[in-house]
Amino acid sequence: MDPCPFVRVLVGNLALKMPAAPRGSGSSAGVHPTTAPCYCRIRLNQLPYQTATAPLLPSAEEGPASCTGAFAAAFHVSKADLDRATAKPALFGPRRTARLKVAVYLGRRGTTCGGVSSGRLLGKVVVPLDLRAAVAKPVVFHSGWVAIGKRRAGRKAAPAPAASGGAAQLNLTVRAEPDPRFVFEFDGEPECSPQVLQVQGRMKQPMFTCKFSCRSNSDLRSRSVQSDPGNGGRNWLAKFGSDRERAGKERKGWSVTVHDLSGSPVALASMVTPFVASPGSDRVSRSNPGGWLILRPVDGTWTPWGRLECWRERGAGAGGDFLGYRFELVPDHTNSGAGVCVAESGVPASRGGRFAIDLTAAQPFGRSGSPVCSPRGSGDFGHGLWPFGSFRGFVMSAAVQGEGRCSRPTVEVGVAHVGCAEDAAAFVALAAAVDLSMDACRLFSCKLRRELSASRAELLR
């Protein structure tokens, strides 16, 4: 398998120095003119804004001690986005470069759309980025202090002069590094048992096949799943699929088996906790989510690798409802069955979005790269900073379409987390489970498509 080139742009080490009040100005010399918090709004080209706090430092503090070592923002750029960002605008025009814009605000983050209405703009910094150089090796585009202010707003970042002339100064580090990924695309909806293609540029080739089925929970519990001998033979499917069945509204028993091209099963996503409507409601609530197990074959036995829970949240204002999710890795070295959450967020139910496992913010900003780790070779789960000893940086993302739309998920997996095709299959199964959860969490007043009907699944056997 050959990966696709991606570039990850990282911003960190944010810190702010404000000029001290001059003598005779009515306040003590050397005292900051404000104690209000400061924050930055960061954007790369037309990608969505990201916001981070900028700590206020004493004016006299300089050198390495000024660097906070904290992560602030990360942007992921594909090869196609990179080509568009650096394309020549005209026949004889200069080649464009990517631009990272950092706007510094004084005050607390706003609560309105955009989150900036309650802050006062102090100034802006623009850092030009030649991301083509970062496809092959890490590049640091800026590291150090830069003066900001109204007269400097929007100017390119440059080292702050020794005498800043009373201007505020911002410290930041901007670097880019290669982040190659494997990209897979379903050629149909997961419930239609599609092929999964590996994508590299304009080339696509079959890599896996999927088999969707709709079974009863009794059928699911009859499957061979590795049990815990220390707990009297209790197995994972029995734990998650037995106690919350209801005779009323529920959706249950869906599964997607991922096969390699030889026909051997290499991953399984199995709905083991029914998606049940809350009492007096037609929606799956956060307090009673539906659940999936993502399993992989180990020594001829299906063994849990991860657990996914999904529910439907009420949206605020005009945003509408969204699909809430929580994904946990299941360590196989303990008898407690406790997982460790590595992703928890939501996807708008109407327009869709992205499911992502990205632990970039969980590691020190100075650390670069991610160690090799895969579902198949994850025997070090109990060592180091679990799970960060195994999963670091970008792990995977999957596109999720809104409800009622034709969904053909695209899955991106970091190269560092795939050692063989079977490893990628676990992430493909997880993406299928997330996509199907959009249907499983639809309001129970809405009728599901025929492909998701248990009666139709029986006819296809």
MIDOLO-905305 format. One record per atom (N, C-alpha, C): residue in one letter; x, z, y. Coordinates in steps of 0.2 Angstrom, whole numbers, plus 5000, padded with zeros to 4 digits. Each point is the difference from the previous one (the first is absolute). Layout:
N
aXZY
...
//
This chain:
461
m500450004994
m499650005006
m500450005006
d499949965005
d500349995006
d499650035006
p500350055004
p499650035005
p500049955007
c499550025004
c499949975006
c500450045006
p500349975005
p500450045005
p499550035005
f500150065001
f499650045005
f500650045004
v499850025006
v500450045004
v499650065003
r500350055000
r499750075002
r500450025006
v499650015006
v500350025006
v499850075001
l500550045001
l499950085000
l500250025007
v499650055003
v500150035007
v500050074999
g500550035003
g500150084999
g500550035005
n500150064999
n500450045005
n499850005007
l499350005001
l499750005006
l500250075004
a500150005006
a500150065004
a500049985007
l499850045005
l499949985007
l500350065004
k500449975005
k500350055005
k499749985007
m499750055003
m499749995007
m500550035005
p500049975006
p500550035005
p499750075003
a500550045001
a499950075002
a499850005007
a499650045002
a499750015007
a500650025005
p500149965005
p500650025005
p499950065003
r500650035003
r499950065003
r499649995007
g499750065001
g499649995006
g499349975000
s499849984994
s499449964999
s499450054998
g500150065001
g499550054999
g500050034993
s500449974995
s500150034994
s500750014998
s500150044995
s500750024998
s500449934998
a500650005002
a500549954998
a500149994992
g500049944998
g500150004993
g499450014995
v499450005003
v499450014996
v499649945000
h499849984994
h499649944999
h499450005005
p499849945002
p499450005005
p499450004996
t500050004993
t499450004997
t500150034993
t499650044997
t500050024993
t499549974996
a499749955002
a499549964996
a500349964995
p499749994994
p500349964995
p500049935001
c500549974997
c500149935001
c500049964994
y499749945000
y500049964994
y500149925002
c500249974994
c500149925001
c499549964996
r499949955003
r499549954997
r500549944998
i500149984994
i500549954997
i499649944997
r500349945002
r499749944997
r500549954999
l500049974995
l500449944998
l499649945000
n500149955005
n499649945001
n499350025000
q499649964996
q499350025000
q499750044995
l500550044996
l499850054995
l499650065004
p499650034996
p499750065003
p500550055003
y499750045005
y500450055003
y500150064995
q500650035001
q500150064997
q500250055005
t499850074999
t500150055005
t500450054997
a500550035004
a500550054998
a500150055005
t500150064999
t500250055005
t500749995002
a500250025006
a500749995003
a500150075003
p500550044996
p500150075002
p500450005007
l499950055004
l500350005007
l500650054999
l500649975002
l500650034999
l500350025007
p500450065001
p500350015006
p500449955003
s500049995006
s500449945004
s500750004998
a500350064999
a500750004999
a500349994993
e499550004995
e500249984993
e500149934999
e500649994997
e500249934999
e500350004993
g500249944998
g500449994993
g499550014994
p500450014994
p499650004994
p499450055000
a500150055003
a499550065000
a499449975003
s500049955004
s499349975003
s499649974995
c500349974994
c499649964995
c499650054996
t499449995000
t499550044996
t500149994992
g500249944998
g500049984993
g499349994998
a499549995004
a499350004997
a499849925000
f499649994995
f499749935000
f499450005005
a499949945003
a499549995005
a499549944998
a500349944997
a499549954999
a500449954995
a499649964996
a500349954996
a499549945000
f500349945000
f499649945000
f500349964995
h499649964996
h500249964994
h499849935002
v500549964999
v500049935002
v500149954994
s499649964999
s500149954994
s500449945003
k500249964995
k500449945002
k499549955004
a499450004998
a499649955004
a499950035007
d499950075001
d499950035007
d500749995004
l500550004996
l500750005003
l500149935003
d499849954996
d500149935002
d499549985006
r499450035000
r499649995006
r500350045006
a500250054999
a500350045006
a500649975003
t500449964996
t500649985003
t500049925001
a499449974999
a499949935001
a500149985007
k500349945001
k500149975006
k499349985004
p499950025006
p499349995003
p499949935002
a500649965001
a500049935002
a500649964997
l500049945001
l500549964997
l500750025003
f500150015006
f500650025003
f500050075002
g499550044999
g500050075002
g500450044996
p500250065002
p500450054997
p499650034994
r500450024995
r499750034994
r499850075002
r499350024999
r499850075002
r500350054995
t500050065002
t500250064996
t499450055000
a500050044995
a499550055000
a500250055005
r499550045003
r500050045005
r499750074998
l500450055000
l499750074999
l499950035007
k499450025001
k499850035006
k499850084999
v500450045004
v499850075000
v499850025007
a499450035000
a499750025006
a500050085000
v500350035005
v500050085000
v499550035004
y499650044998
y499450035003
y500150085001
l499850035006
l500050075001
l499350034999
g500050054996
g499350034999
g499949994992
r499450034998
r499850004993
r499749934999
r500049994993
r499749944998
r499350005001
g499749945003
g499349995001
g499650004993
t499450015001
t499550004994
t499649935000
t500049965005
t499749945001
t500349954996
c499749945000
c500349944996
c500749985003
g500550004996
g500749995002
g500450065001
g499650065001
g500450065001
g500450015006
v499949965005
v500550015006
v499650025007
s499450015000
s499650005006
s500250075003
s500250054997
s500150065003
s500850015002
g500449954999
g500750015001
g500249965006
r500550025004
r500249965006
r500749974998
l500049935001
l500549964998
l500750025005
l500550014996
l500650025003
l500549935001
g499949964995
g500449945000
g500049974993
k500349945000
k500049964994
k500849974998
v500149994994
v500649984998
v499949944995
v500349945001
v500049954995
v500649984997
v500050004993
v500649994996
v499949934997
p500449955002
p500049944996
p500350004993
l499749974995
l500250014993
l500149934997
d500649994998
d500249944996
d499950014992
l499450004998
l499850034993
l500349954995
r500249945001
r500349964995
r500650024998
a500450045004
a500650034997
a499950064996
a499450035000
a499850064996
a499849984993
v499949934998
v499849984994
v500550024994
a500649995002
a500650014995
a500350075001
k500050035006
k500350075000
k499750045006
p500150075000
p499750045005
p500449985007
v499650015005
v500249995007
v499750055004
v500550035004
v499850055005
v499949965007
f499450005003
f499949965006
f500150045006
h499950075000
h500150045005
h500150074998
s500450045003
s500150074998
s500350045006
g499650045003
g500350045006
g499450005005
w500350025006
w499550025006
w499949945004
v499449995003
v499949955005
v499550035005
a500249985006
a499650025006
a499349975000
i499550045002
i499349975001
i499750025006
g499549975002
g499750025007
g499649945002
k499750015006
k499549945002
k500449945002
r500650015003
r500449945002
r500349974993
r500150044995
r500349974994
r499549984995
a499450015001
a499449994995
a500149934998
g500049994993
g500049934997
g500649975000
r500650035003
r500649974999
r500350014993
k500549964998
k500350004994
k500550075000
a500050024994
a500450074999
a500749985001
a500350055004
a500750005001
a500350075001
p500650014998
p500350075001
p499850035006
a499850065000
a499950045007
a500650015003
p500049995007
p500650015004
p500250085000
a500650015001
a500250075001
a499650045005
a499949975005
a499650035005
a499349975000
s499550034998
s499449964999
s499650005006
g500250035006
g499749995006
g499350035000
g499950054996
g499350045000
g499549974995
a500249954996
a499549964996
a500050044993
a499450004997
a500050034993
a500349954995
q500350034995
q500349974995
q499750014993
l500049944996
l499750004993
l500649994996
n500050044994
n500549994995
n499649974994
l500249944997
l499749974994
l500549964996
t499950004994
t500449964996
t499549954996
v500249935001
v499649954997
v500449964995
r499850004994
r500449964995
r499549964995
a500349954997
a499649964995
a500449994994
e499750004994
e500349994994
e499649964995
p500449974996
p499649964995
p499650044995
d499449984999
d499550034995
d499649964996
p500449964995
p499749954996
p499550034996
r499449964998
r499550024996
r499749954996
f499850024994
f499649954996
f499350005002
v499749945000
v499449985003
v499549974994
f499550034999
f499549984995
f499349995003
e499749954997
e499349985003
e499549994994
f499450035000
f499549984996
f499749945001
d499949964995
d499749935002
d499250004999
g499850065000
g499250015000
g499950085001
e499450025000
e499850075001
e500250034993
p500250075001
p500250044994
p499450004995
e499450005002
e499550014995
e499849934996
c500449955002
c499949934997
c500649994995
s500450054998
s500549994996
s500549945002
p500350015006
p500449945002
p500750014997
q500449945002
q500750004999
q500350045006
v500650025000
v500450035005
v500649965001
l500149975006
l500649955001
l500550045004
q500649984999
q500650025004
q500149955005
v500150025006
v500049965006
v500850015003
q500249945001
q500749995003
q500049945005
g499950025006
g499949945005
g499449964998
r500049944999
r499549964999
r499949994992
m500450034996
m500049994993
m499650064997
k499649994995
k499650054997
k500049984992
q500150054996
q500150004993
q499650054997
p499749994994
p499650054997
p500550064997
m499850065001
m500450064998
m499650044995
f499450025002
f499550044995
f499349975000
t499750034995
t499349985000
t499650075000
c499450005002
c499650065001
c499449994996
k499750064997
k499450004996
k499650065002
f499449985003
f499650055003
f499550024995
s499850064999
s499550024995
s499650065003
c499450014998
c499550055002
c499850044994
r500250064999
r499950044994
r499750065001
s499750034995
s499750075001
s500650055000
n499850065003
n500650054999
n500150024993
s499550004996
s500250024993
s500549954997
d499949945002
d500549954997
d500750015003
l500050025007
l500650015003
l500450064996
r499650054999
r500350064997
r500349994993
s499749944997
s500349994993
s500649965000
r500349985006
r500649975001
r500650044998
s500549974998
s500650044998
s500450025006
v500050065003
v500450025006
v500450064998
q500650005002
q500450054998
q499850075003
s499950054995
s499750065002
s500650055000
d499850065003
d500550055001
d500050054995
p500550004995
p500050054995
p500050075002
g500250025006
g500050075002
g499350025002
n499549965001
n499450025002
n499449984995
g500250014994
g499549994994
g499749935000
g500449955001
g499849934999
g499649985006
r500050035006
r499649985005
r500349935003
n499649955001
n500349945003
n499749995007
w500449955003
w499849995007
w499349975001
l499949954996
l499349975001
l499450054999
a500150044995
a499550054999
a499950055006
k500650025003
k500050045006
k499649975006
f500149935001
f499849975006
f499349974999
g499849994994
g499449964999
g499450034996
s500050075000
s499550034995
s499550045004
d500250045005
d499650055003
d499549985005
r500149945003
r499649985006
r499649944999
e499849994994
e499649944999
e499350025002
r499649965003
r499350025002
r499649944997
a499350024999
a499649954998
a499749965005
g500150025006
g499849965006
g500449945002
k500250005007
k500449945002
k500750024999
e500349954996
e500750004999
e500349944998
r500649995001
r500449944998
r500650024996
k500049984994
k500550034995
k500349944995
g500650024997
g500249974994
g500349935002
w500249985006
w500449945001
w500750014999
s500349954997
s500750004999
s500349935001
v500649995001
v500449945001
v500750014996
t500049964995
t500650004996
t500549945002
v500650015002
v500549955002
v500449984994
h500049944999
h500449974994
h500649965003
d500650004996
d500549955002
d499849934997
l500449955001
l499949934998
l500050004992
s500350044997
s499950004992
s499450034998
g499650035004
g499450034998
g500050074999
s500650035000
s500150084999
s499750045006
p499650054999
p499850045006
p500650045003
v500150005006
v500550035003
v499850055006
a499450015001
a499750055005
a499350004999
l499750065002
l499350015000
l499750045006
a499549985003
a499650045005
a499450014997
s499850074999
s499450024997
s499650055004
m499449985001
m499650055004
m499850054996
v500250065001
v499950064995
v499550055004
t500050005006
t499550055003
t499449955004
p499450014998
p499549955002
p499950015008
f499949945003
f499850005007
f499350025001
v499850065002
v499350035000
v499850015007
a499449985001
a499750025007
a499950075001
s500250035006
s499950075001
s499250025000
p499850064999
p499350025000
p499749985007
g499449975000
g499749985006
g500349955004
s500549964997
s500349955004
s500149944995
d500249945003
d500249944996
d500749985001
r500450055001
r500749995001
r500550054996
v500549974998
v500550044996
v500450045005
s500050075000
s500350045005
s500750024998
r500450025005
r500650035000
r500150064995
s499550045000
s500050064996
s499849984992
n499849944999
n499949984993
n500249934999
p500649995000
p500349935000
p500049974993
g500049935000
g500149974993
g500750004999
g500249994994
g500750004998
g500249954995
w500649985001
w500349954995
w500750034997
l500249984994
l500650014998
l500449944999
i500649995002
i500449944999
i500550024995
l500049974994
l500450014994
l500549954998
r500550024997
r500549954998
r500150014992
p500249964996
p500150014993
p500750034999
v500150054997
v500650044998
v500050014992
d500449974997
d500050014992
d499449984997
g499649955002
g499449984997
g499450045003
t500150055004
t499450045003
t499949995007
w499450005002
w499950005007
w500150075004
t500550005005
t500250065003
t499849995007
p499750065003
p499950005007
p500649995005
w499949965005
w500649995005
w499750025007
g499449995001
g499850025007
g499250015000
r499850035005
r499350025000
r499749985007
l499549965000
l499749985007
l499350035000
e499850035006
e499450025002
e499749965006
c499449985000
c499749975005
c499350025002
w499850005006
w499450025003
w499849965006
r499450015003
r499849975006
r499950055005
e500349985006
e500050055006
e499549975005
r499750045003
r499649985006
r500549985006
g499949945003
g500549995006
g499750025006
a500450015005
a499850035007
a499949945004
g499550005004
g499849955005
g499949934997
a500249955003
a499949934997
a500549984995
g500450054998
g500549984994
g499749994994
g499450034998
g499749994994
g500350054994
d499749994994
d500350044995
d500749974998
f500350044996
f500749984997
f500150034993
l500449964996
l500150034993
l500650055001
g499950064998
g500550055000
g500450004993
y500650015000
y500450004994
y500550055000
r500250024994
r500650044998
r500349984994
f500749995000
f500349984994
f500650054998
e500050024994
e500550054998
e500449974994
l500650025000
l500449994994
l499950054995
v500049994994
v499950054995
v500750014996
p500350065001
p500650014997
p499950014992
d500449984996
d499950004993
d500450064997
h500450045004
h500450054998
h499750075000
t499350005003
t499750075000
t499450004996
n499750064998
n499450014997
n499450015004
s500250015007
s499450025004
s499649945002
g500249945000
g499649955002
g500049995007
a500350035004
a500050005007
a500449945003
g499749965004
g500349945002
g500350015007
v500449965003
v500250005007
v499849945004
c499650025006
c499749955004
c500649965003
v500049935000
v500449965003
v499749955005
a499350005000
a499649965005
a499450035001
e499750005006
e499450035002
e499849975006
s499549965001
s499849975006
s499349974999
g499849945004
g499449974999
g500049935002
v499549964998
v500049935001
v499349985003
p499949975005
p499349995003
p499649964995
a499450024999
a499649974994
a499749935002
s499949995007
s499749935002
s500649955000
r500550015003
r500549955001
r500650014996
g500150054996
g500550014995
g500750025004
g500550004996
g500750025003
g500550004994
r500550055001
r500550004995
r500150074997
f500050004993
f500250064997
f500850004999
a500350065002
a500750005000
a500350064998
i500650004996
i500450064999
i500749985003
d500050045006
d500649995004
d500350075002
l500650024997
l500250075002
l500649995004
t500049955004
t500649995005
t500050065005
a499550035002
a500050055005
a500250074997
a500050004993
a500150074996
a500850014999
q500449955002
q500750014999
q500450005006
p500650035001
p500350005006
p500249935003
f499950005007
f500149935003
f500749974998
g500550045000
g500749984999
g500149974993
r499550014995
r500149974993
r499849935000
s500449964997
s499849934999
s499949984993
g499549964999
g499949974993
g499650054996
s499949984994
s499650034995
s500350004993
p500050054996
p500350004994
p499649964995
v500349984995
v499649964995
v499550054996
c499449985000
c499550044996
c499549964998
s499750014994
s499449964997
s499650054996
p499349984999
p499650044996
p500350014993
r500349954998
r500350004993
r500650054999
g500449995005
g500650045000
g500050065004
s499550045000
s499950065005
s500150064997
g500550014995
g500150064997
g500350065004
d500149985006
d500350055005
d499550035004
f499450004998
f499450025004
f500150085002
g500350044996
g500050075001
g500750025004
h500449955002
h500650025003
h500049985007
g500450045004
g500049985008
g499450025003
l499949965006
l499450015004
l499449964997
w499750034995
w499449964997
w499549995005
p499749945001
p500249944997
p500549965003
f500350035006
f500449965004
f500749984997
g500150044995
g500649984996
g500049944996
s499349974999
s499949944997
s499749955004
f499550025004
f499749955005
f500250015007
r500349955003
r500350015007
r499849935003
g499950015007
g499949945004
g499449964998
f499949945001
f499549964998
f499949994993
v499450014997
v499950004993
v499649944998
m499450005003
m499549944998
m499550005005
s499749945001
s499449995004
s499549954997
a499450005001
a499549964997
a499449985005
a499949945001
a499549985005
a499350014996
v499550035004
v499450024998
v499449975004
q499649964998
q499549965004
q499450055001
g499649995005
g499450045001
g499549994995
e499550044999
e499550004995
e499649935002
g499849974994
g499649945001
g500449945001
r500750015000
r500449945001
r500449984994
c500149944999
c500449984994
c500750025001
s500250044995
s500750045001
s500449974994
r500649985002
r500649984996
r500650045002
p500150064998
p500550045003
p500749975000
t500450015005
t500749995000
t500450065000
v500550014995
v500350064999
v500849995002
e500250045004
e500850005001
e500350064997
v500550004997
v500450054997
v500750005001
g500350065003
g500750005002
g500449994994
v500549965000
v500549984995
v500350064997
a500150055004
a500350064997
a499650044995
h499449985000
h499550044995
h499849964994
v500349944999
v499949964995
v500649984996
g500050034994
g500649984995
g499949954995
c499349984999
c499849954995
c499349985002
a499749954997
a499449985001
a499450054998
e500250044995
e499550064999
e499950055005
d500550015004
d500050045006
d499549975005
a500149945001
a499549975005
a499350004998
a499950004994
a499350004997
a499650065002
a500450065000
a499650065002
a499850005007
f500449975004
f499749995007
f499549955001
v500049954996
v499449955000
v499450034997
a500050044995
a499550044998
a499750055005
l500450035004
l499850045005
l499749965006
a500249955001
a499749955006
a499349984997
a499949994994
a499449984997
a499550065001
a500250064998
a499650065001
a499850015007
v500449995005
v499850015007
v499549955002
d500149944998
d499549955002
d499350014997
l500050024993
l499450014997
l499650065003
s500450055003
s499750065002
s499649985007
m500249955003
m499649985006
m499349994998
d499949974993
d499349984998
d499750074997
a500450044997
a499850064997
a499750055005
c500349995006
c499850055005
c499549975005
r499749944998
r499549975004
r499450055000
l499650005005
l499450045001
l499649984994
f499750064996
f499649984994
f499349975002
s499849995006
s499549965002
s500149935000
c500749984999
c500249934999
c500149984993
k499849944998
k500049984993
k500749974999
l500450024994
l500649974999
l499949934997
r500649965000
r500049934998
r499950014992
r499849944997
r499950004993
r500650014996
e500649985003
e500650014996
e500250074999
l499750055004
l500250074999
l499450044996
s499549964997
s499550034996
s500250014993
a499850064998
a500250024993
a499649964995
s499449985002
s499649964995
s500349934999
r500249975006
r500349934999
r500750014997
a500450055001
a500650014996
a499950004993
e499450034997
e499950014993
e499949934998
l499649955003
l499949944998
l500649954999
l500550025004
l500649965000
l500550024994
r499850054997
r500550034994
r499949954994
//
